[in-house]
Amino acid sequence: MDEISILHETFDPAEPSLDAEQRARHALQNRIANPAPARRRPSWWLSIPVAATAAAVVTVLAIGNGSSPVPPSAIGPSSAAPAKALPYLKPVSAAQVLENAAWTAEQEIWVDPAPTQFMYVETLEMRNQPGYEQEHPNGSLLPGKAQYRTVQEWNRIDGYVWAGKHNGKLEVSHQGENNGYRAFVPWSQVVKLTSPAAIDAYLKNPEGGVMAEPWALAGQYVLPPDVKAAIFRYLAQQPGMKVNPDAVNLDGRPAIGLGEVIEGYLSRELLFDKDTYSLIGDRMVAVKDKVRKADDGTTYAHKGDLFRQVIYRKMAIVDNAGDTD
């Protein structure tokens, strides 16, 4: 997992390096995007078949793209309830919840972005203390010790520039600069994902060889309404999608957890506002006890252990790295 000033506030007096933060953050994100056995080795949310000689990652991990202001139903505390009636007033299945979410997405106002604009994504991430996180990047969140920290990320539409804040300072990186490389789904590919069939074809043969799971696209890219709706409808068609009956409260709002069980014991969920069905976060929680064998030895997961919890606060298209409006 990485960058972000989030890994500095309030804990160890010795500030961890930006590279160390990145490794920790990406390892945890990978648990949601890829249902492979947990490892301490860092990996990306995006599946990238890059040669072993390619320079590995650097700085901030922001994934963004976008266009102008994202709309009334934009993600965040100020999300407005849809003016029209939802397809299902009282959804009882995962497919019905996702159809409501798709419908809500389609009500958003959208203006296609210019290649030089940025996707701005602001989240609150529940994180362990830096020192512990570096040693246990795939470990569960420690009750009473993990804290929410703000993450701000910018990614230019053309994929050549990305930025994030570290200790309050904006750090900007470019593809190829200082041997830096960042996986990025081309915007030309993103805008084609307007149906479940298109998404399925993309997952089998991603443009440019860079692939992001639909989960990652929905939570880390600022997407056109038709693409976001198509992702929800694609997920509705997948086997094993279930509504989590446990109540979840995010940022003062009741949320519906919707997802699937991976690795036999982890529930990977997208979280939707219970009233508007806007996407407001994601989490990963153990649904049963599990003995795991990681690179650093055998570990144990217990039912109810929380491995990830993120609140999506704002997603918008902005003109420059550092802009939030």
ZIJO-V355530 format. One record per pair of residues at least 24 apart in sequence whose ideal C-beta (glycine too) atoms are under 8 Angstrom apart, sorted by sequence separation. I is the first residue (numbers start at 1). GAP is how many residues later the second one is. D is the distance in Angstrom with one decimal. If there is no record, write none. Layout:
# ZIJO-V355530
I	GAP	D
I	GAP	D
This chain:
# ZIJO-V355530
1	24	1.7
2	24	5.4
83	24	7.7
124	24	4.6
125	24	5.9
186	24	7.3
193	24	7.6
264	24	7.9
265	24	7.4
284	24	4.2
1	25	5.3
82	25	5.3
124	25	7.1
159	25	3.9
185	25	5.4
244	25	5.9
255	25	6.0
265	25	3.9
283	25	5.7
284	25	7.9
1	26	6.0
124	26	6.0
125	26	5.4
184	26	6.4
185	26	7.4
255	26	6.7
257	26	6.9
261	26	6.2
264	26	7.0
282	26	7.1
283	26	4.3
1	27	4.6
123	27	7.5
124	27	7.4
159	27	6.4
183	27	5.4
185	27	5.1
190	27	7.4
253	27	6.8
263	27	7.7
282	27	7.8
283	27	7.0
1	28	6.0
122	28	6.9
123	28	4.8
159	28	7.1
281	28	7.1
282	28	5.3
122	29	7.0
155	29	7.1
158	29	7.0
183	29	7.9
251	29	7.3
281	29	5.3
122	30	5.2
123	30	8.0
157	30	5.1
250	30	5.8
251	30	7.9
281	30	4.5
282	30	8.0
26	31	7.4
73	31	5.5
121	31	7.8
122	31	7.6
190	31	6.6
199	31	6.0
250	31	5.1
280	31	6.5
281	31	5.5
29	32	7.8
73	32	7.1
120	32	7.5
121	32	5.0
185	32	7.1
194	32	4.7
198	32	6.8
199	32	6.5
280	32	5.6
120	33	7.3
121	33	8.0
190	33	6.9
191	33	6.3
194	33	6.0
279	33	6.5
73	34	5.5
74	34	6.8
120	34	5.5
121	34	7.9
190	34	7.8
193	34	4.9
196	34	6.1
200	34	7.0
22	35	6.3
26	35	6.4
72	35	7.0
73	35	4.9
119	35	7.0
195	35	5.2
199	35	4.5
235	35	7.8
248	35	7.3
266	35	7.8
22	36	7.5
25	36	6.3
71	36	7.7
72	36	6.7
118	36	4.4
119	36	5.0
185	36	7.4
191	36	6.8
194	36	5.2
265	36	6.3
22	37	7.0
71	37	3.9
72	37	6.4
118	37	6.3
119	37	8.0
190	37	6.3
193	37	5.8
196	37	5.2
22	38	7.8
70	38	6.4
71	38	3.8
118	38	5.2
119	38	7.0
193	38	7.1
195	38	7.8
196	38	4.0
19	39	7.5
22	39	6.2
70	39	7.7
71	39	6.8
117	39	7.2
118	39	7.1
69	40	7.5
70	40	7.1
116	40	6.7
117	40	5.5
18	41	6.4
115	41	7.6
116	41	7.1
196	41	5.6
266	41	6.8
68	42	7.9
69	42	7.5
115	42	5.1
116	42	7.1
67	43	6.3
68	43	3.9
114	43	6.9
115	43	4.3
118	43	7.7
67	44	5.0
113	44	5.0
67	45	5.2
68	45	6.8
118	45	7.8
67	46	3.1
66	47	4.9
67	47	7.9
65	48	6.9
68	49	7.8
67	50	6.7
66	51	6.3
219	51	7.4
228	51	7.7
66	52	6.8
218	52	6.6
65	53	8.0
66	53	3.8
215	53	7.0
64	54	5.9
65	54	4.0
66	54	7.2
2	55	7.7
64	55	2.4
215	55	6.7
3	56	5.7
4	56	6.9
63	56	7.2
64	56	6.2
2	57	7.7
3	57	4.1
4	57	7.8
62	57	7.8
64	57	5.3
2	58	7.2
3	58	5.7
63	58	6.9
2	59	4.9
62	59	6.3
250	59	7.9
1	60	7.8
219	60	7.4
251	60	5.1
218	61	6.1
250	61	5.2
251	62	7.7
219	63	5.4
153	67	8.0
215	67	7.1
115	72	7.5
113	74	7.9
64	89	6.1
62	90	7.8
63	90	6.8
64	90	5.8
65	90	6.1
67	90	7.9
62	91	2.4
64	91	3.2
65	91	7.9
66	91	6.6
219	91	7.2
61	92	6.8
62	92	5.4
63	92	5.3
64	92	7.7
65	92	5.0
60	93	6.2
62	93	4.9
219	93	6.6
222	93	4.7
222	94	6.5
42	95	6.9
222	95	5.9
40	96	7.8
40	97	5.9
40	98	6.4
64	98	7.5
39	99	6.9
63	99	7.9
121	99	6.2
38	100	4.2
62	100	5.2
121	100	7.9
61	101	8.0
62	101	6.5
121	101	6.7
60	102	6.0
62	102	5.1
119	102	6.2
120	102	7.3
59	103	7.3
60	103	5.8
61	103	6.8
119	103	4.0
59	104	8.0
60	104	2.6
59	105	6.7
60	105	7.7
24	106	7.7
60	106	7.3
31	107	6.2
21	109	7.2
24	109	4.6
28	109	5.9
20	110	8.0
24	110	5.3
27	110	3.5
28	110	6.6
23	111	7.5
27	111	5.7
60	111	6.0
25	112	7.9
59	112	5.7
112	112	7.5
24	113	4.5
60	113	6.7
16	114	4.6
20	114	5.4
23	114	6.8
59	114	4.4
110	114	5.4
16	115	7.4
58	115	5.8
110	115	5.3
12	117	6.8
108	117	4.4
11	118	4.5
12	118	5.3
16	118	6.2
107	118	7.5
6	119	6.3
11	119	5.3
12	119	5.0
106	119	5.2
7	120	6.7
11	120	7.2
58	120	6.6
105	120	5.1
106	120	6.9
108	120	7.8
6	121	6.2
58	121	7.6
59	121	6.9
63	121	7.4
8	122	7.1
58	122	3.9
65	122	5.5
7	123	4.9
57	123	7.3
58	123	7.6
105	123	4.1
106	123	5.0
55	124	3.8
57	124	6.6
58	124	7.5
105	124	4.4
55	125	6.6
56	125	7.0
57	125	6.7
65	125	6.4
1	126	7.6
7	126	7.2
55	126	5.1
102	126	7.7
103	126	7.4
54	127	5.8
102	127	3.9
105	127	6.7
124	127	7.2
101	128	8.0
102	128	7.6
102	130	4.2
50	131	7.2
101	131	4.6
102	131	5.2
1	132	7.1
50	133	7.7
99	133	7.5
98	134	4.5
99	134	7.1
102	134	7.9
48	135	4.3
98	135	6.7
1	136	6.5
10	137	7.0
46	137	4.0
98	137	5.7
99	137	6.5
46	138	7.6
98	138	4.0
44	139	5.5
46	139	7.0
9	140	6.2
95	141	4.4
7	142	7.2
94	142	6.6
6	143	3.2
98	143	7.5
5	144	7.8
6	144	6.2
4	145	7.2
5	145	7.8
6	145	5.3
21	145	7.6
95	146	7.4
97	146	6.0
140	146	7.2
4	147	4.7
94	147	4.2
4	148	7.5
18	148	5.4
94	148	5.5
4	149	7.8
63	149	7.9
94	149	5.3
172	149	5.4
93	150	7.1
170	151	6.6
15	152	7.2
70	152	6.0
170	152	4.9
18	153	7.5
63	153	7.5
71	154	7.9
66	155	7.9
67	155	7.3
64	156	7.4
65	156	5.2
66	156	3.5
138	156	6.4
63	157	3.7
64	157	6.5
65	157	5.7
67	157	7.5
8	158	7.6
62	158	7.9
63	158	5.7
64	158	5.9
65	158	7.8
123	158	8.0
163	158	3.9
8	159	5.3
50	159	8.0
97	159	5.9
162	159	7.9
163	159	7.0
4	160	5.7
5	160	4.9
49	160	5.3
98	160	6.8
136	160	7.9
139	160	7.2
161	160	6.7
3	161	4.8
4	161	6.6
5	161	5.2
48	161	7.3
97	161	5.6
135	161	8.0
140	161	6.5
4	162	6.4
5	162	4.8
48	162	5.5
3	163	5.7
5	163	5.5
47	163	7.8
48	163	7.6
148	163	7.5
150	163	7.8
5	164	7.7
46	164	6.1
47	164	4.5
94	164	5.6
141	164	7.7
154	164	7.3
46	165	6.7
47	165	7.3
140	165	3.9
141	165	4.8
156	165	7.5
46	166	4.6
47	166	7.6
140	166	6.2
141	166	6.7
45	167	6.7
140	167	5.2
141	167	7.7
154	167	4.3
3	168	7.5
45	168	7.6
139	168	7.8
141	168	7.1
154	168	7.1
138	169	7.6
154	169	7.8
46	170	6.6
45	171	4.6
101	171	5.5
100	172	8.0
104	172	6.0
152	172	7.4
104	173	4.6
77	174	6.0
103	174	7.5
104	174	5.7
105	174	7.9
45	175	6.8
77	175	7.8
97	175	6.6
77	176	7.6
101	176	4.6
100	177	4.1
101	177	7.5
101	178	6.5
33	179	7.4
34	179	7.4
33	180	4.7
97	180	7.0
126	180	7.2
33	182	6.2
126	182	7.3
32	183	6.2
33	183	4.9
125	183	8.0
126	183	4.2
32	184	7.7
125	184	7.6
126	184	7.3
125	185	5.0
124	186	7.0
125	186	8.0
29	187	7.9
123	187	5.2
124	187	4.2
123	188	6.2
123	189	5.6
124	189	6.0
122	190	7.9
123	190	5.9
86	191	6.7
121	191	7.4
122	191	4.6
122	192	4.2
121	193	7.3
122	193	7.7
79	194	6.2
81	194	5.8
82	194	6.3
120	194	6.9
121	194	5.4
81	195	4.8
82	195	8.0
120	195	7.2
80	196	7.3
119	196	7.4
120	196	5.1
79	197	5.5
119	197	7.9
120	197	7.2
119	198	6.4
120	198	4.7
79	199	4.5
118	199	7.1
117	200	5.4
118	200	5.3
79	201	7.3
117	201	6.7
118	201	7.3
117	202	5.8
118	202	6.7
122	202	7.1
73	203	6.7
75	203	5.9
116	203	7.9
118	203	5.7
120	203	6.7
74	204	8.0
75	204	6.0
76	204	7.9
113	204	4.9
120	204	6.1
73	205	5.4
75	205	6.2
118	205	7.2
111	206	7.6
38	225	7.7
37	226	6.8
35	227	3.6
36	227	7.9
35	228	5.6
35	233	7.6
31	235	7.2
32	236	5.2
76	236	7.1
77	236	6.9
75	237	4.5
76	237	5.2
75	238	7.5
76	238	4.8
75	239	6.8
76	239	7.5
74	240	7.3
75	240	4.9
74	241	6.4
74	242	6.7
70	245	5.7
70	246	4.9
69	247	5.7
70	247	6.5
69	248	6.7
66	249	7.7
68	249	5.0
32	250	6.6
66	250	6.7
67	250	4.2
66	251	3.2
32	252	5.4
65	252	8.0
66	252	7.5
31	253	6.1
38	254	5.7
40	254	6.0
41	254	6.4
37	255	7.4
39	255	6.1
40	255	4.6
37	256	7.5
38	256	5.4
39	256	5.3
40	256	5.3
69	256	7.9
37	257	7.9
38	261	8.0
31	276	6.2
32	276	6.0
31	277	6.8
28	279	7.1
29	279	7.7
28	280	5.8
